Structures are given as structure tokens and as C-alpha cells.
């Protein structure tokens, strides 16, 4: 199966859900672990479940304008999944950097994960070519639910206007 295809992305996303479920069963979220400790546990489960190599905190870029992923899955030649983990919500500036990361790496799946220890869910940001999709991973029943999809408007007319240029995508 081509890992760049939609079914390939869904399979990798399912590995993520299974890995988050394993973290929940370990009670990792109830402990006061920082994001890198959680990222380490998450990468361990992703690697074991998917049999795909997972690197933790690779230094891919040295520029402050870029963000390095906390978890990087690859098959030795091609990037498959990049994840940036945070304890709180991702800032708009970090979301902008993840959009750039996706474009530079040509990675089929770039995710941001907000662990949010004070909430009953984990927020997953999925950065696609022209949209950001937000999902909730419920800690109660280990399910993933679509929250919303926002379109990335790359052609902002007023360049003085701050922000991503993200607008709601109506279907």
C-alpha cells in the first residue's frame, strides 16, 4: 500500500489512535509528564504498532523560522509522519510553522498534538495541503471525532493583516 495515498494516511492515523489509546491505558496522561516524555512514549508505541522507524526530536532544521518535529516517522527514505507535541493549544505562529514544515518536507501527514492535561480530550491538528482539520481524541472512550476544518487562504489580499489567513470551510 502506498503510504502517500489516502488509505495509507488513514492507516498511519489509525496507528496514532492506537498509540494514544496505549498511552491512556498506561495512565500516562494522569501523571505529570512533560510533552517530551509523552512524545517519547507516543513515538515508542507508534514505532511498535506500525513497524515504521520513529525518530524522537530530530534536528532537521537549524533556522528559528522552522520548527523541528518531536516525532518523525519515515521508511528510511521518505517522510511519512511528523508530529509536534505541546502541553497546551498550538499558537497561531506555531501553526504557521507547521504549514511551512509540511511544504518543505513534502511530508504526507503533519500533525500537531495538544495534550491538554486539564481537559478530557487531546486536540489533534492535521495540516493538509490547503486546510487544517481539528480532531478530538477522547480520553474517556479513546475515540477520535472531527471537530472542524479550516481552509488555509494562501492568497491574502491585505498582507498587513496578521494571522494565518485561515477561514472556515463550508461544505
GUTORSE-103368 format. One line per field, with one value per residue (C-alpha): residue in three letters; x, y, z. Coordinates in pm, 1 decimal. Each point is the difference from the previous one (the first is absolute). Last residue first. Layout:
BEGIN
marmar <- c(ALA, ...) $
c1 <- c(X, ...) $
c2 <- c(Y, ...) $
c3 <- c(Z, ...) $
# end
This chain:
BEGIN
marmar <- c(UNK, UNK, UNK, UNK, UNK, UNK, UNK, UNK, UNK, UNK, UNK, UNK, UNK, UNK, UNK, UNK, UNK, UNK, UNK, UNK, UNK, UNK, UNK, UNK, UNK, UNK, UNK, UNK, UNK, UNK, UNK, UNK, UNK, UNK, UNK, UNK, UNK, UNK, UNK, UNK, UNK, UNK, UNK, UNK, UNK, UNK, UNK, UNK, UNK, UNK, UNK, UNK, UNK, UNK, UNK, UNK, UNK, UNK, UNK, UNK, UNK, UNK, UNK, UNK, UNK, UNK, UNK, UNK, UNK, UNK, UNK, UNK, UNK, UNK, UNK, UNK, UNK, UNK, UNK, UNK, UNK, UNK, UNK, UNK, UNK, UNK, UNK, UNK, UNK, UNK, UNK, UNK, UNK, UNK, UNK, UNK, UNK, UNK, UNK, UNK, UNK, UNK, UNK, UNK, UNK, UNK, UNK, UNK, UNK, UNK, UNK, UNK, UNK, UNK, UNK, UNK, UNK, UNK, UNK, UNK, UNK, UNK, UNK, UNK, UNK, UNK, UNK, UNK, UNK, UNK, UNK, UNK, UNK, UNK, UNK, UNK, UNK, UNK, UNK, UNK, UNK, UNK, UNK, UNK, UNK, UNK, UNK, UNK, UNK, UNK, UNK, UNK, UNK, UNK, UNK, UNK, UNK, UNK, UNK, UNK, UNK, UNK, UNK, UNK, UNK, UNK, UNK, UNK, UNK, UNK, UNK) $
c1 <- c(-1920.4, 100.4, 366.4, 58.5, 278.4, 370.3, 202.3, 274.9, 3.7, 86.8, -153.0, 268.2, 3.2, -352.9, -95.3, 71.2, 76.9, 98.8, -347.0, 26.8, -344.5, -121.0, -150.2, -183.1, -32.8, 30.3, -17.3, 267.1, -97.7, 187.8, -323.2, 69.0, 327.9, -179.8, 229.3, -143.5, 76.2, 84.1, 51.9, 226.7, -45.8, 170.7, 272.1, -93.5, 102.3, -173.0, -37.3, -75.7, -153.3, 17.9, -316.9, -139.2, 169.4, 250.5, 280.4, -26.6, 213.7, 6.2, 113.3, 108.4, 1.2, 175.0, -99.1, 115.6, 341.1, 133.1, 260.3, -7.7, -378.2, -91.4, 252.4, -141.4, -349.8, 150.5, 168.2, -332.8, -156.6, 284.5, -76.1, -371.4, 81.3, -57.2, -223.8, 171.2, 241.8, 154.5, 96.6, 122.0, -52.7, 147.5, -125.1, 108.1, 334.9, 165.6, 337.8, 41.4, -371.3, -74.9, -172.6, 108.5, -99.9, 77.5, 2.1, 244.9, -146.5, 124.0, 49.7, 259.4, 215.8, 196.8, -224.5, -11.1, 109.2, -189.3, -209.3, -83.9, 43.2, -261.0, 76.0, -308.6, -111.1, -343.2, -92.9, 351.5, 110.2, -319.3, 15.7, 357.7, -74.0, -290.6, 212.3, 272.4, -254.7, -151.2, 344.6, 60.5, -333.1, 54.9, -132.2, -216.3, -169.2, -366.5, 91.6, 237.5, -271.8, 152.9, -343.4, -8.6, 339.9, -117.4, -308.4, 226.3, 200.2, -314.6, -120.9, 341.4, 8.5, -344.9, 144.5, 271.6, -269.3, -203.0, 307.7, 59.7, -367.6, 30.1, 311.5, 347.4, 61.2, -49.1, -133.0) $
c2 <- c(2213.5, 321.0, 52.0, 239.0, 245.6, -11.1, 293.9, -94.5, 318.5, 365.1, 233.6, 209.8, -244.6, 110.8, -217.2, -328.8, -264.6, -300.3, -37.8, -309.3, -156.4, -97.8, -335.7, -71.7, -240.5, -341.9, -265.6, -248.0, -267.0, -118.7, -25.8, 238.6, 150.4, 130.0, 82.1, 319.7, 89.4, 324.0, 14.2, 261.4, 69.7, 57.7, -264.6, -180.7, 83.0, -222.4, 156.4, -247.9, 123.2, -243.6, -44.3, 0.9, 337.3, 109.9, -214.7, 185.4, -238.0, 233.1, -197.3, 156.6, -220.5, -9.5, -285.4, -30.9, 153.7, 212.2, 116.0, 366.6, 25.1, -185.0, 199.7, 326.6, -96.7, -107.1, 340.2, 176.1, -222.4, 99.1, 368.5, -58.9, -158.0, -369.9, -69.1, -117.9, -281.2, -3.0, -269.9, 47.2, -304.9, -87.3, -302.3, -185.3, 148.0, -196.7, -171.3, -215.8, -78.6, 310.4, 102.1, 324.4, 86.2, 329.9, 175.4, 282.5, 345.7, 246.6, 375.4, -52.7, -165.0, -312.4, -251.4, -379.6, -35.9, -322.2, 12.4, -372.1, -214.9, -262.3, -285.5, -175.1, -331.1, 164.3, -113.2, -3.7, 327.7, 182.1, -135.8, 119.0, 332.4, 58.7, -83.7, 240.8, 267.8, -34.5, 48.2, 289.6, 161.4, -1.7, -277.4, 77.3, -336.5, -28.4, 12.8, -295.8, -219.0, -296.6, -64.7, 360.9, -35.4, -320.0, 186.4, 275.6, -266.6, -161.6, 340.0, 73.4, -340.2, 84.6, 324.8, -207.5, -222.3, 304.9, 151.2, -321.6, -16.8, 359.2, -80.0, 104.9, -328.5, -191.9, -341.8) $
c3 <- c(266.0, 170.1, 69.2, 283.2, -58.4, 62.8, -121.4, 234.0, 198.0, -24.7, -259.6, -161.0, -294.7, -97.9, -295.1, 173.8, -257.8, 206.5, 149.9, 215.0, 33.0, 343.5, 85.5, 323.7, 293.6, -160.1, 269.5, 106.6, 249.1, 308.5, 207.8, 288.8, -120.2, -305.5, -291.3, -142.6, -361.0, -180.3, -375.2, -150.8, -367.8, -333.7, -18.6, 318.8, 354.4, 256.1, 345.1, 278.1, 325.6, 290.2, 203.6, 354.8, 63.0, 268.0, -143.5, -332.5, -213.1, -300.6, -303.8, -326.7, -303.7, -336.2, -233.7, -361.6, 69.0, -283.9, 250.1, -102.8, -51.8, 318.6, 201.1, -138.0, 116.8, 331.1, 36.0, -53.2, 267.2, 232.8, -58.2, 59.9, 332.7, 54.6, 299.1, 317.6, 94.8, -345.4, -247.0, -357.0, -217.9, -338.8, -193.1, -312.8, -100.2, -280.3, -12.2, 308.6, 30.8, 204.2, 321.2, 168.4, 355.4, 174.4, -335.6, -60.4, -43.3, -257.8, 18.8, 272.4, -264.2, 92.8, -177.6, 14.2, 361.4, 72.5, 319.2, 24.9, -307.8, -85.6, -241.4, -132.5, 148.7, 41.8, 350.7, 147.4, -159.4, 92.8, 356.5, 56.7, -171.9, 242.2, 304.0, -113.0, -88.8, 349.3, 156.1, -236.9, 86.9, 374.0, 220.9, 303.2, 10.9, -99.8, -367.7, 23.1, 155.9, -183.7, -152.4, -120.8, -162.0, -174.5, -127.0, -133.8, -183.6, -144.6, -123.3, -153.6, -171.8, -140.1, -142.0, -169.6, -157.0, -103.4, -165.8, -195.8, -102.5, -128.8, -198.6, 110.2, 184.8, -322.7, 94.3) $
# end
